[in-house]
């Protein structure tokens, strides 16, 4: 990329009634970043029974109807829903506050509650955008997402040509919009997805993503499908901030506490020689615009000790997520039980799990 790309970027105006967004000088139009162009995707997902199909189409119809609301109604409704959840969802608020206590022991309780409140408001705005994404005029959302590369992406793509790139991301910002906006800009991306128990809801998520141009890779068949996609030069998105079961886990620090983390990404990277590129969607201060931040690729350790390398590389991946969360804590989803699986011999972290453990020992 040349510096001319930055000066060629079109001027963007914030919607009427909102403060102008100060887009940095290095913002580039999507055509300048050299990513692989999108191809036709293959539909995925389990077959639905007639009840699940009816439920799915009712959900689609409802979301299309709600999406007719203008933004000046839809966003406040989403934020109101986020505030209501913050005040009523006691269980997940307790989880979020415990996670924030671990992450920010130096902050007092009101400060941590304020971060969690902003996180719920971000989730409310994201819900409003998901309704738009699932309903009418969904492609308009792509106009509100721009790329803000901080280095030469073309060189990274050349470096990993023929090996593909594993996109490291998290439940951060509007995490559902990230792959869809990327695909709607015309670039190929695949996303590893765990099939949900409620098949109608799973079909809805798949419908929204595939309509935008995202290729879904089912987790039960992920390894082969991911390797195939990487050989095709695709970008494969993998959220990397969730607790996993002990048999799948390596324990690496997340905010200085051991967290059970999947070893799969590190093993895939070692096996495929694919690049690992941290990518996050950051919500702008006006609440309606976003930027895709593409960070430098994470260099892998290759010491010859495979298991030690898996642990160290997983630690590096988690550190990339943690660094982003530290920059924008209010945009992270704090309500996930990130520390649910504990190393052998350690007590549970969350209050009711600790109480349950104590009852068992009596």
N, C-alpha and C positions, 0 to 999 in steps of 0.2 A: 504494500500500500504506500502511496505517496501522501505527502502532507496536503496535496491539492484536494484530496477527498474531503478533508475537514472544512475547507473553505467553500466547497461546492455544496455543502449540506443546506437544504432549503430552510428558510426561517419558518418557525412554527409558532402559532399564537395560541394562548390558552383560551378555553371557552369563555364566552361572555359571563361576567359575574365572578370570575375566579382570577386569582393572582397569576401573573405571567410566570412561566417556568423558566428558570435560568439554565438553559441547556448549555453544557460545557462545550468548549471550542472543538474538542476531539470527537463530537458526535458525527456519525456518518450515516448516510442513507443505507438501507439494507442491501442495495445492489453492490455496495463497495466491499463487502467483507469476504467474498470469495467462497462461500459455503456451497455444498453440493445442492443442485436444484432438485425440487421434489419430483417424485414419481407417483404413479398410481399405487394406492395402498391396497392391501388385501384385508377384507373384513375379518374380524376375529370374534371369539366369544362362544360360550356354550349355547346349545339350542334351548329355547324357552318353551315351557308349556303354555297352554292357552291363557291361564290366569296371569302368568308373568307377562305375557305379551299384552294383554289388556291393561295391566298395571303400567307397563312401560309407555304405551301410547297415551294413557291418561296423564302421566307425568309430562310427556312431551307436549301435549295439548295445553296443560296448565302453565308450563313455563313459557310457551309461545304467547299465551294470552297475557301473562304478567309482563313479558318483555315489551309489550306495546306501551307500557308506562314510560313517560319521558325521564331522562336522567335526573332532572331536578326533583322528581318524585321517587325514583327507584333508589338513588343513593341514600337519601335521608331514611327511607324505609329500611334499607340494609343496615345502616348505622344504628337505627333504633332497635333492630333485632339483635345487633351485637351488644348493645348496652343492656338489653333485657336478659340476654344470655349471661352476661357478666354478673348480674345481680341475682339471677335465679339458678344458674347451673353450679350449685355449691360444690358438687363432687369435683368437677374439672377445675374450678377455681382453686380448690385446695391443692390439686396436683400442680397447677401452674405456679402457685405461691411457693410450694416446696421446691420446685425446679429453680425458681428465681432466687430462693434462699441459698441454694447450692451455688448458683452462678454468681450471685452478687451478695456475698456475706457482709460486705462493707456498707451496703445500703440499708436504710431502715424500712420498716414494714410499709408505711405510706408510699415510699418511693417504689417499692416492688409492686404494690397494688396499682400504682399509676401505670407502670410498664405493662402489666397484665391487662388493664383496662384498655390501653391503646392497642394491644394485640387483639382484643375482642372487637374493637372498632375496625381494625384492619380486616378482620375476618368478615365483619358485616359488609364492608365495601366490596370485598372479594365475592361475597354471596350475590350482591347486586350485579356485579360483572359476570358472574357465572350464569345468572338468569339471562343476561344479554347474550352470552356466549352460546347458551342452549336454545335461544329463541330466535326471533327475527333480528335482522341487521347485525348478525354476529361478526361479520367481517369489518365492521366499523371499529371494533376494538383494536384491530391491528394498527390503525392510524395513531393510537395513543401509546404505542410501544415502539421505542427506537433503540438502536444499538449504540452502546458507548464503549467500544473497544479501547483498551489501554495499552495495546501492543499490536504488532503486526500479525494478524490472524492468518494471512496467506502463508507466511513462513511456517506457522505451526501446521497448517494443512499439508504443506509440502513435506514437512518432516515426517508426518505420520501417513503419508500417501500409501494406500494399499493395506493399511492396518486399522483405519477408522479411529474414531475418538469416542471415549466414554465421558459423557457429560455428568459431572458431579454436581448435584444440586440438593435442595432441602425444602422442607415445608416452610417457606419463607416468602414474604410479600404475597402476591397472588400466584401461588404455586401452580394452580390449574391453568392460568393464562399463559405461563411461560412456554410450554411446548406448543400450545395452540397458536400463539402469536408468532412463534418462530416458523411454524408450518405455514401460516397464512401469509407470511412474507415470502413464501415460495421456496423454502429450504427443507431438505429431507431430514426428518428426525424420527427415531423410534423411541418408545417409552416402555420400560418394564412395568407391568401392572399385575397386582395380585387380584384374582377374581373374588368379588365380594359374595357373601352368603346370600344376600337378597338379590336375586338374579335380575329383577326389574331395574333396581338401582345400578347394578353393574352394567346392564345394557345401556342405560342412560349415559353413564360416564363414557362408555365406549363410543356411543353414538356422537356425543359432543366432540370427543377428541378426533375420531376418524373423519367427521364432517369437516373439521378444520385442516385435516391432512396429516394427522399424527398416526404413524404405524404402531399398533399395540402389540407388544410381546408379552404373552402370558407367562407368569412367573414359574408355573409348573413345567414349562418347556423352555425356560429362558436361556440356559447356557448355549445350546446349539443355535437357537435363533439369534442370540446376540452375536455369536462368533460369525454367523452368516452375514448379518447386517454390517459388522465391522469389515469383513472382507469386501463388501460392496462399497466401502468408503463412507458408510453412514455415520451420523451422530446418534448415539444411544444414551438416552437420559435415564439416570438412576438416582432416585431420592436416597439420601444417605444420612438420615438423622433419626432413624427409628430403632427402638429396642428389638432384639431378636432372641429366639430361644437359645438355651445354653449350647445345644449341639451344633448350632450354626455360628456361634459367637467367638470373637476374640475380645478381650477386655482392654480398652484403651481409654485414656482420659478425655472427658468432655467437661470443660470447666473444672478441671482438677479432680474429678471423681470418676472412677472406672465405670465405663458404660459398655454394655453388651452390644457389639457392633458386628454386622455381617462381614465375613471374610471374603465373600464372593467377588466383590469389586477388585480387590487386590489380586485374587487368583486369576480373574479374567484378564486383567491388565498384564500380568506376568505371562500368561499363556498366549495372548494375542499380540503382544507388543503394541497395543493401542495406546494413544495418548489419553491422559486423564485431565480434563479441562474443567475447572470450577466455573459454573455459570449460574447467576442469580438474577431474578427479576426484582428490582427495587422500585417501590412506590415513591413517586415524587411528592413534595410538600403540598401540592394542590389537591392530592388525594385521588386524582383521576388519570394522571399520566404515569408512565412507567419507563424505566430504562433497563435494558439487558446488559449486565456487567459480565464481561468475559475476562477471567483472570488468567494469569500465566499458568501453563501446564505444570502439573506436579511431577517432579522427577522421582522415579522409582529407585528404591534401594535394590541392588542385585548382588548380594554378598556370596551367594552360593548356598546359603542355609535358607531353604524355601520357607519354612515355618517362621523363622525369625524375620524374614523379609515381608511375609504377609502381615505380621503384627506391626512392624515399623511403617509399612506403606499405609495400612489402615489408620494408624495414628496420624500420619500426614494428611490423609483425606479428612478425618474428623477435625483436625486443626484448621483446615481451610474453611469448614462450615462454622466452627466456633469463631474464627476471626470475623466472618461476615456478621454473625449474630451479635458480636460485641459492638460492631459499628451501628447496627440498627436493631436493638433488642425488641423494640415495639412492633417489628414486622415478623417476628418469629412465632411459630405455633408452640406455646409453652405448655399446653394442656395434655401433651402426650406423656405417658409414663416411661420416659427415656431410661430411667434407672431401675426398671422393674426387675430384670434379671440381674442377680448379684453374683459376684465371684464366690466360689465355695467358702463357706464359713462366715460370710458377712451377713449381717442382719438386713431385713428389708428396709427400704427408704421411706415408703409411703405409709402414712399413719395406720390405715385400716389393715394393710398387709402386715405391719409390725404387730398390731394387736392380734391378728390371726395367728401369727407365728408364736406369740407368747402363749396363747391358749393351747396350742399344740404341745408345747413343752411342759404344761402343767400335768 
